[in-house]
Amino acid sequence: MSKVIFITGSSSGLGLELVKAALSQGHRVAATLRQPKDFPQSLLTEHADSLKTFPLDVTNKDQVDSALKATVEAFGKIDIIVNNAGWTVMGEFETMPEDLARKQFETVFWGTINVLKESIPLLRKQGGGKIVTVSSMVGLGGGLPLLSFFAAAKSGVEAVIDSVQAEMSPDWNIELRVVEPGGFKTEAMNKAGFVPPVAPYNAPDHPMTHFRNSFAGGTLGDASKAAQTILKFSSLEASPDVAKPARLVIGQDGIGYVDARLDGLKKQLAAWKDLAAEAS
Ligand SMILES: NC(=O)c1ccc[n+]([C@@H]2O[C@H](COP(=O)([O-])OP(=O)(O)OC[C@H]3O[C@@H](n4cnc5c(N)ncnc54)[C@H](OP(=O)(O)O)[C@@H]3O)[C@@H](O)[C@H]2O)c1
C-alpha cells in the first residue's frame, strides 16, 4: 500500500537513495533538505504528483515544524518519518576543537532530537506512525577511533529513543525504530570535517597512523542497497509472531562490530560479576 514517507537529509547518500527507493515502490515522498534547489530536477519532473521537496535544516526547530506541517498539507498524513540527516567530524579526541565537537552534537544529537520531538505529537494526533532514525553501528556503544564525538552523539540519540519508546502509551500506535549502518559509500566522507593528526598521534609507529591508513583504504557498502533495506525494515508491520522490528544493524561490518560489542560486554559482565555483587 502506498505510504507517505518524510525523509531528512535528502540531498545525497542514504537520504537521496531512500527517496528513489520509496518512489520506485509507489510511495509518496516528502524529501527535505537544506537547499531544495539542489535536488535532482529529473526526479521532480518524473514524480510530479508523488514527490515534494521542503527546506529543512534539522538544527532549526521552526523549519522542522514547517516541513512536517507542509507534508501533511500536501499528502494528508505521514506514515513514516526517516530521521536521516547527519554530519561527521573525524579526529583524535584530545585535539578535537570544541566548536567542531559541539557542531557534531548540534547536527547529529540535537538535529535528530528536534525531528523526534516535533514528530511525536503529530503522529499521536493522526493515530500513529513510525519514526525511523538512522543511527550507526557505533550508536550501541563501543566507539571507534577518530569518531569519539560522532559515536557519543549517535549513542545519545539511541539512549533517548529507548527511553521515549518506554514513555509512550501503546494505544498511540507510535513505533520508534533505529537502523545502525556499518560503512556505506555516500557523500559522508566528502562532507565530513577532518582534524589532521598532530604529535604524538602522527608518529609512524603510533596505532592511530595505522588506523588512519587502513580507514582510508577500507571498502564501503552500496548505499542504494542499504536504502532498500532501510525501506523494507521501515515498512514492516509489527506482528506477534516475529520479534518487534525495533533495531536493524545494516551490513556485514556492522553485524561483526555489534556482535563483538555484545560479546565484549557479556565477557566483562561475567568476569566481574562477583565483585559487582559485593555492592548489593
Ligand atoms: N555512510 C555511512 O557509512 C554511514 C554509517 C553510519 C551512519 N550513517 C548515517 O547515515 C545518515 C546519512 O548519511 P550519509 O552517509 O548518507 O551521508 P551524506 O551523503 O553526507 O548525507 C547526509 C545528509 O545529511 C544532510 N545534513 C547534514 N547536516 C544537516 C542539517 N543540519 N540539516 C539537514 N540536513 C543535514 C546533508 O545535507 P547537505 O547536502 O545540506 O550537507 C546530506 O543530505 C547520517 O545520519 C549518517 O550519520 C552513515
The ligand as an SDF file (V2000), in Angstrom:
LIG
                    3D

 48 52  0  0  0  0  0  0  0  0999 V2000
   27.6090    6.2830    5.1370 N   0  0  0  0  0  0  0  0  0  0  0  0
   27.9180    5.6050    6.1950 C   0  0  0  0  0  0  0  0  0  0  0  0
   28.8320    4.7760    6.1890 O   0  0  0  0  0  0  0  0  0  0  0  0
   27.1370    5.7890    7.4810 C   0  0  0  0  0  0  0  0  0  0  0  0
   27.4410    4.9620    8.5620 C   0  0  0  0  0  0  0  0  0  0  0  0
   26.7530    5.1210    9.7440 C   0  0  0  0  0  0  0  0  0  0  0  0
   25.7480    6.0590    9.8340 C   0  0  0  0  0  0  0  0  0  0  0  0
   25.4760    6.8530    8.7590 N   0  0  0  0  0  0  0  0  0  0  0  0
   24.4080    7.8420    8.9210 C   0  0  0  0  0  0  0  0  0  0  0  0
   23.5850    7.8440    7.7740 O   0  0  0  0  0  0  0  0  0  0  0  0
   22.9680    9.1200    7.6440 C   0  0  0  0  0  0  0  0  0  0  0  0
   23.0990    9.6050    6.2090 C   0  0  0  0  0  0  0  0  0  0  0  0
   24.4570    9.8710    5.9440 O   0  0  0  0  0  0  0  0  0  0  0  0
   25.1460    9.5420    4.5390 P   0  0  0  0  0  0  0  0  0  0  0  0
   26.1730    8.5220    4.7910 O   0  0  0  0  0  0  0  0  0  0  0  0
   24.1170    9.3140    3.5220 O   0  0  0  0  0  0  0  0  0  0  0  0
   25.9640   10.8920    4.2760 O   0  0  0  0  0  0  0  0  0  0  0  0
   25.7110   12.1120    3.2680 P   0  0  0  0  0  0  0  0  0  0  0  0
   25.7310   11.6580    1.8670 O   0  0  0  0  0  0  0  0  0  0  0  0
   26.7170   13.1330    3.7020 O   0  0  0  0  0  0  0  0  0  0  0  0
   24.2580   12.5880    3.6310 O   0  0  0  0  0  0  0  0  0  0  0  0
   23.9920   13.3120    4.8050 C   0  0  0  0  0  0  0  0  0  0  0  0
   22.7860   14.1830    4.5600 C   0  0  0  0  0  0  0  0  0  0  0  0
   22.5080   14.9050    5.7740 O   0  0  0  0  0  0  0  0  0  0  0  0
   22.3280   16.2750    5.4130 C   0  0  0  0  0  0  0  0  0  0  0  0
   22.6000   17.1870    6.5060 N   0  0  0  0  0  0  0  0  0  0  0  0
   23.7390   17.4520    7.1600 C   0  0  0  0  0  0  0  0  0  0  0  0
   23.5310   18.3740    8.1070 N   0  0  0  0  0  0  0  0  0  0  0  0
   22.2170   18.7150    8.0420 C   0  0  0  0  0  0  0  0  0  0  0  0
   21.3730   19.6070    8.7420 C   0  0  0  0  0  0  0  0  0  0  0  0
   21.8400   20.3770    9.7360 N   0  0  0  0  0  0  0  0  0  0  0  0
   20.0560   19.6600    8.4050 N   0  0  0  0  0  0  0  0  0  0  0  0
   19.5670   18.9070    7.4220 C   0  0  0  0  0  0  0  0  0  0  0  0
   20.3130   18.0680    6.6790 N   0  0  0  0  0  0  0  0  0  0  0  0
   21.6150   17.9640    7.0110 C   0  0  0  0  0  0  0  0  0  0  0  0
   23.2550   16.5060    4.2370 C   0  0  0  0  0  0  0  0  0  0  0  0
   22.7900   17.6650    3.5610 O   0  0  0  0  0  0  0  0  0  0  0  0
   23.7030   18.8140    2.9080 P   0  0  0  0  0  0  0  0  0  0  0  0
   23.8110   18.4330    1.4670 O   0  0  0  0  0  0  0  0  0  0  0  0
   22.9080   20.0540    3.1280 O   0  0  0  0  0  0  0  0  0  0  0  0
   25.0150   18.8020    3.6420 O   0  0  0  0  0  0  0  0  0  0  0  0
   23.0130   15.2120    3.4660 C   0  0  0  0  0  0  0  0  0  0  0  0
   21.8210   15.2970    2.7220 O   0  0  0  0  0  0  0  0  0  0  0  0
   23.6400   10.0310    8.6710 C   0  0  0  0  0  0  0  0  0  0  0  0
   22.8410   10.1570    9.8140 O   0  0  0  0  0  0  0  0  0  0  0  0
   24.9170    9.2720    8.9960 C   0  0  0  0  0  0  0  0  0  0  0  0
   25.4430    9.5720   10.2750 O   0  0  0  0  0  0  0  0  0  0  0  0
   26.1450    6.7490    7.5850 C   0  0  0  0  0  0  0  0  0  0  0  0
  1  2  1  0
  2  3  2  0
  2  4  1  0
  4  5  1  0
  4 48  2  0
  5  6  2  0
  6  7  1  0
  7  8  2  0
  8  9  1  0
  8 48  1  0
  9 10  1  0
  9 46  1  0
 10 11  1  0
 11 12  1  0
 11 44  1  0
 12 13  1  0
 13 14  1  0
 14 15  2  0
 14 16  1  0
 14 17  1  0
 17 18  1  0
 18 19  2  0
 18 20  1  0
 18 21  1  0
 21 22  1  0
 22 23  1  0
 23 24  1  0
 23 42  1  0
 24 25  1  0
 25 26  1  0
 25 36  1  0
 26 27  1  0
 26 35  1  0
 27 28  2  0
 28 29  1  0
 29 30  1  0
 29 35  2  0
 30 31  1  0
 30 32  2  0
 32 33  1  0
 33 34  2  0
 34 35  1  0
 36 37  1  0
 36 42  1  0
 37 38  1  0
 38 39  2  0
 38 40  1  0
 38 41  1  0
 42 43  1  0
 44 45  1  0
 44 46  1  0
 46 47  1  0
M  CHG  2   8   1  16  -1
M  END
$$$$
